[in-house]
């Protein structure tokens, strides 16, 4: 077993408009947001921190499913839902993974 050593850098993104901002707020409070009806997403993401500063690591498809489930539960209209999913899909993933720092 080898030891991996990594340095974390954070590139803060511009504050997104709605509904992306609200989705990220709800994701910060509950990383399982949007998974209520998702039979394929029962795993919790890797996380560190608590309260007002958290790190979550998501696979692209997992985060897209959560965003879509959240939008359905919030009754987001089709245009805003498409905008949300496009925004999530175009986040700066490394491969198909992203680590988000969500903080206040």
N, C-alpha and C positions, 0 to 999 in steps of 0.2 A: 504494500500500500504506500503510495507516494503522498507527499505533502504538497498541496497547492497553495501558492501565495499570490494574492491579488490585491491591487490597489483600487479602491473605489473612488471614482470621480463622479460628480453630479453636474450634468448640464441641464439647468433649469429651462423649461420651455415657456414660451409666452402664455399668459393666462388665457385659457380657451373660453369662448363664449358658451352660452347654453345651447344644447343640453349637456355638452361635454363636461362643463364645470360641475354640474350637479351630479353626474355619474361618478366623477372622480371623488367628490365629497362623500357620496354614499359608499364607494369602494373603500375609501379610507376607514370609514366606520365599521364596515363589514366586508372583508375580502370575498365572502361567499355571495355577495349581492348578485342577483340575476340568475341564480342557479336553482331557484325554487322548483321549477318544472323541468330541469335539464337532467335527463337520465344518464347522460354521458359525463357529467361534471360533478363528481362527488368528492374530489380531492381538494384539500385546502392548499393554497399556494405556500411556498417558502416565505417566511416572514421574520422580521426582526423589528424590535421597537414596540412602543405602545403609546396610547394616547394621541398626542399631537404630532408625533414623528414616527412614521413607520416605513419600512421597506417591504415590498412584495415583489416576488418574481413570478411572472406569468409566461406561458407559451402563447403565441399569437392567437391560435384558434380558441384557446381557453378564454382569453380576454375578450375576443370578439363574441363568443357565446354569452359571456356574462353581460356585455353591453347590450346585446340583442334581447336577452331575457329581462334586463332592467328596463329597457325601452318599452317592451310589451307590458310589463307590470305598471309602468308609469303612464301608460296610454299616450306615448309620444307619437305624434303624427308621422306619416310615412316619410315626408321630406326631411324632418329633423332626425328621424331614425336612420335614414340613409347617410345623412351628414355625420352623425355620431359614429356609425360603423366605418365610414371612410376615414374619419379622424383617427379612430383606434387602429385601423389597419395600417395607417401611415406613420404611426409612432416610430421612433428610432430603435427598432429591434436590432439585436445582435444575433444573426442567424434568425431563428424564430422565437427568441426569448427576449424579454425585457425585464429589467428590475426598476421598479418605480419607487421613488421617494415621495411620499405624500406627507406634507407637514403644514402646520399653521404658523 
